[in-house]
Amino acid sequence: MKTVRQKHEASADLLRLLNEFRRMVNVCIAVGMEENVSSLKTLSLRSYHRLSRGILGYYRLCAISAATGILRNYRKTRKKNPRTRFPYARKLMLTTCYGFKIQNGLLRLPVRPRQYSYVRLNNHTLQVLSGLSVHSVTLTPDLLTISYSKETVETEPEGYVGIDLNLDNITIASTDGTVKTFDLSKATRIKADYRYVKSRFKRNDIRTRTRVFSKYGEKQRNRVQPLLHNVSKSIVEEAKSKRQGIVLERLTGIRRLYRKGNSQSRNYRARMNSWSYGELQRQIEYKARWEGVRVIYVPARDTSKRCSICGYKTLESTQRRLWCPHCGTVLDRDENAARNLAAGGLRFSPNGPPGEAMVEEREPGERDPNPQSRWRQVRSNRSNEDLTEPAETRTRLPARPLDPQQVRSIIRS
């Protein structure tokens, strides 16, 4: 599901319809708060007869649906903040899934029985919607938003690309040996600049502070979002052209690591909490689904510490390069993590290339007592296949023992 937006100027009939729709939404919200209901079916039974009879029936149903969403969001927010204000729809709006029609470059909306209001669509909107299914229309006095979708068939991937997310860069590694890095340090600097500007705000007025911070937040998003969209688009296009699936990390609980009281500086916590890993994963996922590219989430545990060549779990290190004492490989930590993620996607390819697919060795219905050990063994058996680094670029340590000073010099090189 995607949306396309364009500006428009609402007519007098359309403004009256928007105002009446907002009034119906607020009536439904009041009924839901009074009778403590937030389900769509119950709210429909309790509030439908209270809505205006002069409005078309499907607008009443859409108003009840919009009120249901507002009530559910209110309940979720109230659990975190008991002082949350009473929900109320303030802006003029209209959301409908029924009754509209696009014909001859015009969007036709019924305002009364057999009376219509028309909105002219621009060339960009018509080009985007060409040949696609339109699901819903959302109107405000100056903005038109149209939701649309298309039928996609997920292609069976011939390989996988692992994506390791970091604060300042993204490293991707595919099962064909390709490694690429995208620089996102500009986005980090933009966030730091706006964070500094907001920290210099001295006026102790909560309304003014909220208004100013909202303005700066919008400016920050307008500068950061294009950077994320460019990176996510490049990743999905490359995966589609190579018929590869995308493997993402399942990142959970990261925000809890950077809370106040964790013996971390204020600036460090602010920098880490501004990390847009969730937004970038969301963009990659919906763009991949739109193009029929498979997306898989795997656990992020030990992806940076476990050697992607032999599967040996190394010790925690603060150095950029990872040294494996088992096979002697030296790799960048981010590249190693991306390789491990790409290898993790092979678990979902039972028909993959020989030696790469995870073979089921248990009897039907038998539970695997130790899946981690079997996964480690399969990865060890792939040490000389597609995930290995080319011989001319791979660094090997000699087999004889080295003293700590020699090891540090190799890692820093």
N, C-alpha and C positions, 0 to 999 in steps of 0.2 A: 504494500500500500504506500503510495506517494501522494504528495500534494503539489499543486501549482497555485501561485497567488498572482493577483493583479489588482491595481487600484481602480476604483470606479466611483461614481457620484450617484448616491441613492436618490430616487424620485420621492415625491411626497407620499404616494401610496405605499412605497416600499418602507419608508420611515415609519409610517403608522403600523405596518405589519411587524417591523422590528420591535417597536415599543410594546405592542400587544404580546409578542412572543416573550419578551423579557418579563412582562407582568405575569404571564402564565407560569414561567419558570419559578418566579418568587412565590407564587401561590402554592406550587407543589413543594417548594422547600419548606414553607411554613407548615404545611400539612405533615410533611415528614418529620419535622422537629417536634410538632405538637403530639403526634401519635408514635414517635420513636420508631419509624420504619425507614429503611433505605434500600429495600429490594425493589426491582422494577415492577414485578407483578403486584405486590401489595400496595405500592404507591399508586399504581394505575387504578386499582379498585377503590382506593380512598380519595383520590383527587380528580379523577376524570370528570365526574359530574359537576365539579365546582368550577371548571374552566369555561371560558366564553363559548356560547353556542354559535356565535356568528363567525367563528374561525373554522377553517377546514379541519377535518378530523385528524389527518396525518400530522398537522402542525401541533395539535394537542399531544399526540403520542410522542413527537420529537421533544416537546417541552418537558414532558415527564421523564424521558430518557436523559435529557441534559440535567435536570434537577437531581436525578439518581446519582449521576457522576459527581455532582457537587457535594451531595450529602455523604457519599463514601469517602471523598477526599477530606471532608471536614472531620469525620470520625477518625481517620488515620492521623490527621494532624493533631487532634485533641488528645490522643494517647501520648504524644510527645510533649505537647504544650497545653495544659488544662485551661490556660487563659485565652485560647483561640476565640476570636470573635464569631458572632452569629453569621452564618453564611448568607450571602445576598448577591444576586446578579446585578451589577451596577451598569455595565456597558450594554448599549443597544446591540442585539445580535439575533441571528436566526440560523439554526442548523436543521437541515432537512435531508432525508434520504428518499423522499417521494415527491411526485408531482412536477418536478422540473424537467425541462427538455432543452437540448442544445440543437439548434437548427439554423442554417444560413448564417453562421457566425454570431448568433444571439443566444443568450441564456434566458429561457422563458420560465417565470415563476408565477404561479397563481396567487393572487392576493385575496380574491373573493371567488365564489362560484362563477366560472366562465368569465372572469376578469383577470388579466395578466399584467405583469410588469416585466420589462425586458432590460437586460444588461448586455451591452456589446462586448464581446471577447476580443482581446488583441491577438495579433498574429502569433506571438510566442505561445499563448495559452492554447490556441487552436492547433498549433504544430505539436505541442506536447500531448494533447488529448487525442490526436489522430489515431484511430484504430484501437483505442483502449476503452476499458469499461469504467464509467464514472459511477462512484458509489454515493457520495454525499456532497452537499454544498453548504458552506458556512459564509454568512454575510454579516458585515458590520457597515456602518454608514459610509466608510471610505475604502473598504478592503473586501475582496472576494477570494475565497479559498475553495478549491475544488479537489476532492480526494478521488484518486483513480488507481486502478490496479491492472495487472495482466496475468495471464496464465503462463507459468514457467514450468519447465521440466528439468529436474535436477540431473545433471550429467554425472555419469560414473567416473570418478577421478582416476587418472593414470599415475598420479603421484600426489604429494602433499607439500605444502609450504608452511613452515612454522614461523610464527611472529612473536618475537620477544619485545615487550614494551618496556621502555625506560623513560626517565623524566625528560632527557634531552635528545633522545634518538630512538629509532625503531630499527631493529635488525631482523631481517627475514632470511631464512635458509630453506632451500627446497631439497627434495630427495634426489634431484639430478645433480646436486653439488653446487648450485648457484647460491651465492651469498650477496646480499645487498643491504645497505644502511641508509636510512632516511634521517636527515638532521631536523630536529624540532627545537633546537635551542632558541630560535627566534620567538617561538610561542612562550617559552619559559621567561625570556627577557620582557616580553610584553606584559605578562602577568605580574612580574616583579615591579615594573614601572607603575602600573595602576595600583598595586598594593602600596607602593611608597606614596603616591599622590593621596590616596585615601587615608593613610596614616597621618598626613599633615593637616587633615581637616580638624579645625579647633572648635567650631561652633557647636554648642551643647543643646541642640534642638533636634529631637528625634525625627520630626517630620521633614525638616530640611535635610538632615543627614540621610534619611531613607531616600529622598528624591535625588540627591546628588550621587549617592552610591549606586542607585539604580541606573542613572545616566552613565556613570563610568563603567558599570558592569556591562551595559549594552554595547558601549564602545569597545570594550575588551573582547567580548564575544564576536563582534563584527570583524575584528582583526585576527582572532585566533581560529575561528571556524573555517575560513578558506584554506588555511594551512593544513588543517586536519582533513578537509575534504579532498585536497589534492593528493595527499599521501594515501588515503583510503581508496581513492579512485585508481591510482597507479597500481596498488597491490591487487585489487580485484581484476583489473584489466589484464595484468600479467598472468594471474592464476587462470583466468578464463582462456587466454590464448594458448596456454600450455596444458589445458585440461587437468588442472590440479585442484585439490581441495585445500581449504584453509584451516589451520589449526591454531586456536587461540588459547591463552592461559585462562584458567578459571581463578580469577583474582577475587578472593573474599577476605574480609576482615582487615584490609589494608589501612582503612581510616582509623581503626582502633590502635594501630601501631604508633600513630603520631598525635596522640591526645596530650593535653596538658597534664604534667605530672610524670611523664615518661623519661625524665632527665634529658630532655632535648631542648635546644634553644628555640626561641619564639620564631625567628626567621626560618629556621630549618623546618619546623612544623608547618608554617604557612606555605613554604615552597612545596613541600611534599603533599599537603592537602589540596593544593591547586592543580595537581597532576590530573590531566583529563584522560585517564586510561579507559574509563567507562564510556565516555563519549566516542572515543576513537574505535573501540570495539563495537559499539552500536552502529556506527557508520559503516564499518567493514562488513558487519553481518547483514544489514539490510541491503546494501549494494550487492553483496554476493548472492543473497536469496533472489534478488531481482534478476540477476544474470544466470541463475541456475547453478551456481557454484556451491558445493557442499561446504558447510562450516561445522567444525567440531571443537568442543571445549575439552581440554584435558587438565588435570591437576598441575599446578606450577611448582609443586614440592621438588626440591633438589635438582631442578633443571639446569641451574648454573653451576652446581657442584659436581654433578655426575658426568663423567667423561663420555662424550658422544661417540667415541671411537670404540672403546672396549667396555663401557658400562661401569667402570670402577668409580666408587664414590670418594671424591677427594675431600680434603679438609677445607674448612671455611677460610677464605683468603680475601684480603682487601685490595689485592693487586688486580690490574685490568686483565692480565693474562693468566690463564689457568694451566697448571702443570700437572699431568697425570703421572704419578710414580709407577703405575702398573705397566703402561705401554710407552711412556716417554713422550707423549704428545703435548705440545704447547699450543693453546688456542685462546683467542679472545673470549672472555666470559660471556658476552652477549651472543657471539656467534655459536658458542657451545650450547647455550640455552636454546637458541633457535633451532639448531640441529636436533636437539633432544625432543623439542616440540614436534618437529616434522616427523621424527621417528615415531612419536606417540600416535600420530594419525594413521600409521600403518596397521595399528590394531583393528581399525575399522575397515580394512581392505582384505577380506578373505580371498579375493580373486586377484590380488596384486602380483607383481613379478616374483619369480621363485626366490626364496630366501628372505623376502621382505614381508610377506603376509604372515600374520600370526596363525599358526596351525592349531586347530582344536584337537587335543590329545586325550580328552576325558570322555568317558562314556556319556551317552545322552541322559540328561537329568542329574548328573553327578556334579557336585559343587566343588569348585577349585579351592583346596585348602590354603594355598599360598600363591595368589596370582602375581604378587610382586616378584617372587623369585623366578617364575616362569617368564615374566616380561623381561627381567634382567638377562636371562639366558638367551632369549630370542635376540635382544639387542647385541649381546656379545657375539652371536653367530653372524651378525651383519658387519663385523668390524672392517672387512675388506671390500664392502660393496659400495653402493651409490653414496652413502653418507660419509665416506672417507674423503679426506682432503687430497687434492692432487699431489703427487710425489714431489713435484718441484716447489710447492709452497708449504708442505707440511714439515714441521720442525720435530725432530726426534732427539731425545736425550740418549746418551750412550748407556749401555747396560751396566757398566761398573758403577759402584756407589760414588756419589759426589758429596763434597763437604757443603755445609749450609751456605757459605759465601758464594760458591760457584752456582748453586741453585738460585740464589737471589739475583745474581747477575744475568742468568738466562731468562728468568721471569720478567725482569725489567727491560730486557732488550726488545 
